Amino acid sequence: MKLIRIIIVLIFLSGLIAACGPKPADNLLETVRSKNKLVVGTSADYPPYEFIDDQGNFTGYDMDLIREIGKRMGLEVEIQDLGFDALVTAVEGRKVDVAIAAMASTPERLEKVNFSISYNAQMQAIMVKKGSSITINAPEDMANYKIGVQTGTTLSDWLTKNLVEPGLMTAENISSYDRAEQIALDLQAGRIEIGFVDIGPAQDLIKNMDVVILYSDFIAETGQAIAMPLNEPEFKAEIDKIIQQLIDEGFVQQLNDKFLTEE
């Protein structure tokens, strides 16, 4: 009987301790505020949007943008380089609070994560090796060649839906790469004939590599946005509000001028 009383008292005390302990945050916005930190996932291989400079710092359009968002939220920004393919999974699994990597919202991604309002839209570029005799009059003309594209991107989806599924080309003629620079390297080496990338990285690649932009247009763009976990309306509303402020104030245009204007 005495043992039973002791057990009951212990259970009661443990309940009191739990009740007096810190209350868990009800939502992601409260969580990031309580820890005073915004953990950001990116893929730092995509200049001018995100890359690591000679001093080892995360640099680029998206990096300036997310730091400004963190600043306006009053939060420290911690950036992690995860690789593009890992970003949606990292957000879905709450390993990071957000992901920013020139990423577009797609129906497939929206099944796993949510997205902010769009902060930028850009054209896509079709690159070839210098001296190539290839001519492109429309994006569908790519079907006649061996194409390189970054894996997990909306550009890769566009090739599948618009060229492979209609039977204009076979999937075997599409090579997927982790990094945009690898596409340019294989163009130079002759292993592929066309590189299909966003215009910003293409403009960066042609500066130092033996490739040129043959064609550019709004081909597969749906607007770049920040990925975040599902079912976090307060957090999304805060991010959207700040992005809209940055657009209205001209901060986003300053980023466009700084990073996306051809020299």
C-alpha positions as a LaTeX table, in Angstrom:
\begin{tabular}{lrrr}
\hline
Residue & $x$ (\AA) & $y$ (\AA) & $z$ (\AA) \\
\hline
Met1 & 0.00 & 0.00 & 0.00 \\
Lys2 & 2.84 & 2.34 & 0.89 \\
Leu3 & 4.53 & 1.58 & $-2.46$ \\
Ile4 & 1.34 & 2.47 & $-4.30$ \\
Arg5 & 1.16 & 5.84 & $-2.50$ \\
Ile6 & 4.78 & 6.56 & $-3.47$ \\
Ile7 & 4.08 & 5.75 & $-7.11$ \\
Ile8 & 1.00 & 8.00 & $-7.12$ \\
Val9 & 3.00 & 10.86 & $-5.61$ \\
Leu10 & 5.76 & 10.43 & $-8.20$ \\
Ile11 & 3.25 & 10.47 & $-11.04$ \\
Phe12 & 1.66 & 13.60 & $-9.58$ \\
Leu13 & 5.02 & 15.35 & $-9.24$ \\
Ser14 & 6.06 & 14.45 & $-12.78$ \\
Gly15 & 2.81 & 15.97 & $-14.02$ \\
Leu16 & 3.51 & 19.16 & $-12.12$ \\
Ile17 & 7.03 & 19.38 & $-13.56$ \\
Ala18 & 5.72 & 18.88 & $-17.08$ \\
Ala19 & 3.05 & 21.53 & $-16.55$ \\
Cys20 & 5.60 & 24.02 & $-15.26$ \\
Gly21 & 8.04 & 23.37 & $-18.09$ \\
Pro22 & 8.35 & 25.50 & $-21.22$ \\
Lys23 & 5.29 & 25.43 & $-23.41$ \\
Pro24 & 6.03 & 24.12 & $-26.91$ \\
Ala25 & 5.51 & 26.61 & $-29.70$ \\
Asp26 & 2.12 & 26.32 & $-31.39$ \\
Asn27 & 3.41 & 27.10 & $-34.88$ \\
Leu28 & 6.54 & 27.64 & $-36.91$ \\
Leu29 & 6.44 & 31.43 & $-36.60$ \\
Glu30 & 6.51 & 31.13 & $-32.81$ \\
Thr31 & 9.22 & 28.47 & $-33.04$ \\
Val32 & 11.66 & 30.57 & $-35.08$ \\
Arg33 & 11.01 & 33.55 & $-32.82$ \\
Ser34 & 11.62 & 31.53 & $-29.67$ \\
Lys35 & 14.94 & 30.19 & $-30.96$ \\
Asn36 & 15.78 & 33.56 & $-32.59$ \\
Lys37 & 16.96 & 31.77 & $-35.71$ \\
Leu38 & 15.78 & 31.02 & $-39.23$ \\
Val39 & 17.39 & 27.85 & $-40.61$ \\
Val40 & 17.63 & 28.05 & $-44.39$ \\
Gly41 & 18.38 & 25.30 & $-46.89$ \\
Thr42 & 19.92 & 26.11 & $-50.27$ \\
Ser43 & 21.95 & 24.60 & $-53.10$ \\
Ala44 & 25.02 & 26.80 & $-53.33$ \\
Asp45 & 25.99 & 25.83 & $-56.86$ \\
Tyr46 & 23.84 & 28.21 & $-58.87$ \\
Pro47 & 25.39 & 31.64 & $-59.38$ \\
Pro48 & 24.26 & 34.36 & $-59.41$ \\
Tyr49 & 21.47 & 33.12 & $-57.14$ \\
Glu50 & 23.42 & 31.11 & $-54.57$ \\
Phe51 & 27.09 & 30.22 & $-54.46$ \\
Ile52 & 30.06 & 30.23 & $-52.11$ \\
Asp53 & 32.58 & 33.02 & $-52.69$ \\
Asp54 & 36.37 & 32.90 & $-52.37$ \\
Gln55 & 36.09 & 33.64 & $-48.64$ \\
Gly56 & 33.72 & 30.72 & $-48.08$ \\
Asn57 & 30.62 & 32.89 & $-47.62$ \\
Phe58 & 27.17 & 32.17 & $-49.01$ \\
Thr59 & 26.65 & 34.79 & $-51.70$ \\
Gly60 & 24.10 & 35.70 & $-54.36$ \\
Tyr61 & 20.66 & 37.04 & $-55.10$ \\
Asp62 & 18.76 & 34.55 & $-52.93$ \\
Met63 & 21.27 & 34.85 & $-50.09$ \\
Asp64 & 20.87 & 38.64 & $-49.92$ \\
Leu65 & 17.10 & 38.22 & $-50.08$ \\
Ile66 & 16.78 & 35.65 & $-47.29$ \\
Arg67 & 19.16 & 37.57 & $-45.04$ \\
Glu68 & 17.04 & 40.69 & $-45.46$ \\
Ile69 & 13.91 & 38.69 & $-44.67$ \\
Gly70 & 15.58 & 37.29 & $-41.55$ \\
Lys71 & 16.69 & 40.79 & $-40.55$ \\
Arg72 & 13.15 & 42.13 & $-40.82$ \\
Met73 & 11.90 & 39.21 & $-38.73$ \\
Gly74 & 14.56 & 40.01 & $-36.14$ \\
Leu75 & 16.19 & 36.60 & $-36.61$ \\
Glu76 & 19.66 & 35.22 & $-37.10$ \\
Val77 & 19.89 & 33.42 & $-40.46$ \\
Glu78 & 21.67 & 30.07 & $-40.58$ \\
Ile79 & 22.26 & 28.78 & $-44.12$ \\
Gln80 & 22.91 & 25.11 & $-44.95$ \\
Asp81 & 24.11 & 23.84 & $-48.34$ \\
Leu82 & 22.07 & 20.70 & $-48.96$ \\
Gly83 & 21.93 & 20.22 & $-52.74$ \\
Phe84 & 18.84 & 21.01 & $-54.81$ \\
Asp85 & 17.35 & 17.51 & $-54.76$ \\
Ala86 & 17.37 & 17.43 & $-50.94$ \\
Leu87 & 15.64 & 20.75 & $-50.33$ \\
Val88 & 11.96 & 19.78 & $-50.53$ \\
Thr89 & 12.58 & 16.73 & $-48.34$ \\
Ala90 & 14.46 & 18.86 & $-45.81$ \\
Val91 & 11.58 & 21.34 & $-45.57$ \\
Glu92 & 8.97 & 18.60 & $-45.42$ \\
Gly93 & 10.89 & 16.85 & $-42.63$ \\
Arg94 & 11.40 & 20.12 & $-40.71$ \\
Lys95 & 15.19 & 19.84 & $-40.99$ \\
Val96 & 15.17 & 23.46 & $-42.18$ \\
Asp97 & 12.57 & 26.17 & $-41.74$ \\
Val98 & 12.66 & 27.32 & $-45.38$ \\
Ala99 & 14.47 & 26.59 & $-48.63$ \\
Ile100 & 15.52 & 29.17 & $-51.19$ \\
Ala101 & 17.33 & 28.18 & $-54.39$ \\
Ala102 & 15.76 & 29.84 & $-57.43$ \\
Met103 & 12.95 & 27.34 & $-56.86$ \\
Ala104 & 9.56 & 27.42 & $-58.54$ \\
Ser105 & 6.28 & 26.23 & $-57.10$ \\
Thr106 & 4.94 & 23.17 & $-58.94$ \\
Pro107 & 1.91 & 20.93 & $-58.34$ \\
Glu108 & 4.25 & 18.06 & $-57.41$ \\
Arg109 & 6.17 & 20.12 & $-54.87$ \\
Leu110 & 2.97 & 21.60 & $-53.44$ \\
Glu111 & 1.95 & 18.12 & $-52.34$ \\
Lys112 & 4.89 & 18.17 & $-49.90$ \\
Val113 & 5.62 & 21.83 & $-49.09$ \\
Asn114 & 4.07 & 25.26 & $-49.36$ \\
Phe115 & 5.50 & 28.29 & $-51.15$ \\
Ser116 & 5.65 & 32.01 & $-50.59$ \\
Ile117 & 4.48 & 34.50 & $-53.15$ \\
Ser118 & 6.88 & 34.76 & $-56.07$ \\
Tyr119 & 9.77 & 37.18 & $-55.68$ \\
Asn120 & 11.23 & 36.87 & $-59.17$ \\
Ala121 & 10.60 & 35.47 & $-62.63$ \\
Gln122 & 13.32 & 34.77 & $-65.14$ \\
Met123 & 13.80 & 33.41 & $-68.62$ \\
Gln124 & 15.46 & 30.12 & $-69.47$ \\
Ala125 & 18.45 & 29.72 & $-71.78$ \\
Ile126 & 19.51 & 27.13 & $-74.31$ \\
Met127 & 23.31 & 26.90 & $-74.34$ \\
Val128 & 25.63 & 25.27 & $-76.86$ \\
Lys129 & 29.36 & 24.91 & $-77.23$ \\
Lys130 & 31.11 & 27.79 & $-78.96$ \\
Gly131 & 31.28 & 27.16 & $-82.69$ \\
Ser132 & 28.27 & 24.82 & $-82.69$ \\
Ser133 & 26.22 & 24.74 & $-85.90$ \\
Ile134 & 22.98 & 24.03 & $-84.03$ \\
Thr135 & 20.06 & 26.36 & $-84.70$ \\
Ile136 & 17.05 & 26.76 & $-82.39$ \\
Asn137 & 13.94 & 28.60 & $-83.53$ \\
Ala138 & 11.62 & 27.29 & $-80.79$ \\
Pro139 & 12.15 & 25.34 & $-77.53$ \\
Glu140 & 10.74 & 22.20 & $-79.14$ \\
Asp141 & 13.72 & 22.14 & $-81.50$ \\
Met142 & 15.78 & 20.84 & $-78.56$ \\
Ala143 & 14.18 & 17.43 & $-79.18$ \\
Asn144 & 16.62 & 16.84 & $-82.02$ \\
Tyr145 & 19.68 & 16.92 & $-79.75$ \\
Lys146 & 21.25 & 15.47 & $-76.62$ \\
Ile147 & 20.24 & 17.72 & $-73.75$ \\
Gly148 & 21.73 & 18.40 & $-70.33$ \\
Val149 & 19.53 & 19.72 & $-67.50$ \\
Gln150 & 19.75 & 20.03 & $-63.74$ \\
Thr151 & 17.92 & 17.25 & $-61.96$ \\
Gly152 & 14.80 & 17.97 & $-59.92$ \\
Thr153 & 14.08 & 21.31 & $-61.62$ \\
Thr154 & 11.04 & 22.69 & $-63.42$ \\
Leu155 & 13.20 & 22.70 & $-66.54$ \\
Ser156 & 13.65 & 18.94 & $-66.26$ \\
Asp157 & 9.88 & 18.56 & $-65.82$ \\
Trp158 & 9.29 & 20.73 & $-68.89$ \\
Leu159 & 11.48 & 18.48 & $-71.04$ \\
Thr160 & 9.62 & 15.40 & $-69.87$ \\
Lys161 & 6.13 & 16.82 & $-70.34$ \\
Asn162 & 6.74 & 18.70 & $-73.59$ \\
Leu163 & 9.32 & 16.62 & $-75.44$ \\
Val164 & 9.48 & 13.10 & $-74.04$ \\
Glu165 & 5.83 & 12.31 & $-73.28$ \\
Pro166 & 4.57 & 13.60 & $-76.67$ \\
Gly167 & 7.13 & 11.33 & $-78.35$ \\
Leu168 & 9.32 & 14.10 & $-79.81$ \\
Met169 & 12.44 & 12.57 & $-78.20$ \\
Thr170 & 13.48 & 9.71 & $-75.94$ \\
Ala171 & 14.40 & 10.11 & $-72.28$ \\
Glu172 & 17.77 & 8.49 & $-73.04$ \\
Asn173 & 18.83 & 11.68 & $-74.81$ \\
Ile174 & 18.40 & 13.74 & $-71.64$ \\
Ser175 & 21.27 & 13.77 & $-69.15$ \\
Ser176 & 20.64 & 15.00 & $-65.61$ \\
Tyr177 & 23.23 & 16.83 & $-63.50$ \\
Asp178 & 23.50 & 17.88 & $-59.88$ \\
Arg179 & 25.10 & 21.23 & $-60.75$ \\
Ala180 & 24.73 & 23.68 & $-63.61$ \\
Glu181 & 28.51 & 23.88 & $-64.06$ \\
Gln182 & 28.58 & 20.17 & $-64.89$ \\
Ile183 & 26.24 & 20.84 & $-67.81$ \\
Ala184 & 28.66 & 23.39 & $-69.25$ \\
Leu185 & 31.59 & 21.03 & $-68.75$ \\
Asp186 & 29.86 & 18.26 & $-70.68$ \\
Leu187 & 28.91 & 20.75 & $-73.42$ \\
Gln188 & 32.58 & 21.64 & $-73.78$ \\
Ala189 & 33.54 & 17.96 & $-73.85$ \\
Gly190 & 30.93 & 17.13 & $-76.51$ \\
Arg191 & 29.04 & 14.61 & $-74.36$ \\
Ile192 & 25.83 & 16.64 & $-74.79$ \\
Glu193 & 24.80 & 19.13 & $-77.48$ \\
Ile194 & 22.49 & 21.48 & $-75.56$ \\
Gly195 & 22.38 & 22.79 & $-72.03$ \\
Phe196 & 18.98 & 23.89 & $-70.72$ \\
Val197 & 19.32 & 26.23 & $-67.71$ \\
Asp198 & 17.92 & 29.44 & $-66.25$ \\
Ile199 & 19.21 & 32.63 & $-67.82$ \\
Gly200 & 21.01 & 33.87 & $-64.70$ \\
Pro201 & 23.31 & 30.87 & $-64.30$ \\
Ala202 & 23.76 & 30.74 & $-68.09$ \\
Gln203 & 25.01 & 34.33 & $-68.12$ \\
Asp204 & 27.48 & 33.41 & $-65.40$ \\
Leu205 & 28.69 & 30.24 & $-67.14$ \\
Ile206 & 29.42 & 31.91 & $-70.48$ \\
Lys207 & 31.85 & 34.30 & $-68.79$ \\
Asn208 & 34.41 & 31.61 & $-68.01$ \\
Met209 & 33.49 & 28.57 & $-70.09$ \\
Asp210 & 33.54 & 27.69 & $-73.79$ \\
Val211 & 29.75 & 27.92 & $-74.18$ \\
Val212 & 27.29 & 30.48 & $-75.55$ \\
Ile213 & 23.59 & 31.25 & $-75.17$ \\
Leu214 & 21.81 & 30.32 & $-78.37$ \\
Tyr215 & 18.20 & 31.01 & $-77.39$ \\
Ser216 & 16.37 & 32.50 & $-74.38$ \\
Asp217 & 12.73 & 32.99 & $-73.50$ \\
Phe218 & 10.17 & 32.37 & $-70.75$ \\
Ile219 & 9.90 & 28.63 & $-71.34$ \\
Ala220 & 9.40 & 26.77 & $-68.07$ \\
Glu221 & 9.13 & 29.59 & $-65.55$ \\
Thr222 & 6.42 & 29.71 & $-62.90$ \\
Gly223 & 8.05 & 32.28 & $-60.62$ \\
Gln224 & 10.72 & 31.77 & $-57.99$ \\
Ala225 & 9.52 & 31.42 & $-54.42$ \\
Ile226 & 10.57 & 30.27 & $-50.96$ \\
Ala227 & 9.60 & 26.76 & $-49.86$ \\
Met228 & 8.23 & 26.23 & $-46.36$ \\
Pro229 & 6.36 & 23.50 & $-44.45$ \\
Leu230 & 2.69 & 22.83 & $-45.07$ \\
Asn231 & $-0.01$ & 24.02 & $-42.67$ \\
Glu232 & 1.87 & 27.02 & $-41.31$ \\
Pro233 & $-0.44$ & 29.92 & $-42.26$ \\
Glu234 & 1.01 & 32.41 & $-39.75$ \\
Phe235 & 4.56 & 31.77 & $-40.94$ \\
Lys236 & 3.59 & 32.00 & $-44.63$ \\
Ala237 & 1.68 & 35.23 & $-44.03$ \\
Glu238 & 4.75 & 36.79 & $-42.37$ \\
Ile239 & 7.12 & 35.74 & $-45.16$ \\
Asp240 & 4.67 & 36.87 & $-47.87$ \\
Lys241 & 4.21 & 40.24 & $-46.14$ \\
Ile242 & 7.95 & 40.88 & $-46.03$ \\
Ile243 & 8.51 & 39.78 & $-49.64$ \\
Gln244 & 5.77 & 42.14 & $-50.80$ \\
Gln245 & 7.38 & 44.95 & $-48.80$ \\
Leu246 & 10.73 & 44.24 & $-50.44$ \\
Ile247 & 9.12 & 44.30 & $-53.88$ \\
Asp248 & 7.22 & 47.53 & $-53.16$ \\
Glu249 & 10.27 & 49.26 & $-51.69$ \\
Gly250 & 12.46 & 48.39 & $-54.67$ \\
Phe251 & 14.78 & 46.03 & $-52.78$ \\
Val252 & 14.05 & 43.17 & $-55.19$ \\
Gln253 & 14.73 & 45.43 & $-58.16$ \\
Gln254 & 18.07 & 46.32 & $-56.59$ \\
Leu255 & 18.88 & 42.60 & $-56.46$ \\
Asn256 & 17.90 & 42.27 & $-60.12$ \\
Asp257 & 20.20 & 45.16 & $-61.02$ \\
Lys258 & 23.04 & 43.80 & $-58.90$ \\
Phe259 & 22.95 & 40.15 & $-59.91$ \\
Leu260 & 20.97 & 39.76 & $-63.13$ \\
Thr261 & 22.10 & 42.63 & $-65.31$ \\
Glu262 & 24.46 & 41.53 & $-68.08$ \\
Glu263 & 27.83 & 43.19 & $-67.97$ \\
\hline
\end{tabular}
